[in-house]
Amino acid sequence: MPPSETTNVVLAGLGGQGVLKASDILANAVFRAGFDVKKSEIHGMSQRGGSVSSDVRFGKKVFSPMVPPGQADYLVVLSDSQVEVARPMLKADGVLIEPSLVDEERLANKKSLNVALLGALARHLDLADNLWHAAIQAALPEKLHAANLQAFAIGKTP
């Protein structure tokens, strides 16, 4: 994790891609690790496939849920069409995590791309896999656990 007091993550994509579910999983995982966490969401036209974004901030003590423009340590984008739309949120030395980092053909369920991209994010965060697994299982019905745990592992493997 970055040396700053607060880690800023912005997740962006289109309605129906699981941006909000991914931010819930991330927030739950860092909360389980003992961090103070704040989360905010912008739904836009999410029900019609429009832009959706969610900010997750965590650290020792976090005061605001919103990531200021240009301050995201990590930008996780679920749709290629949203990379340039969301890029202004990323700081100059921030890390962009985009769909091309995951071979979607390897996913048992294509809808688990959001969790696979969390796996790619996990490569950069010092959080134990068991915290991620517990957060994934808490957020999803049991019938989706195996496919999403597999997707997380695929994303985490470089």
Sequence and secondary structure as in RCSB ss.txt:
>XXXX:A:sequence
MPPSETTNVVLAGLGGQGVLKASDILANAVFRAGFDVKKSEIHGMSQRGGSVSSDVRFGKKVFSPMVPPGQADYL
VVLSDSQVEVARPMLKADGVLIEPSLVDEERLANKKSLNVALLGALARHLDLADNLWHAAIQAALPEKLHAANLQ
AFAIGKTP
>XXXX:A:secstr
  SSSEEEEEEEEETTS HHHHHHHHHHHHHHTT EEEEEEE TTGGGT EEEEEEEEESS   S   TT EEEE
EESSGGGHHHHGGGEEEEEEEE GGGS GGG SSGGGHHHHHHHHHHTTS   HHHHHHHHHHHS GGGHHHHHH
HHHHHH  
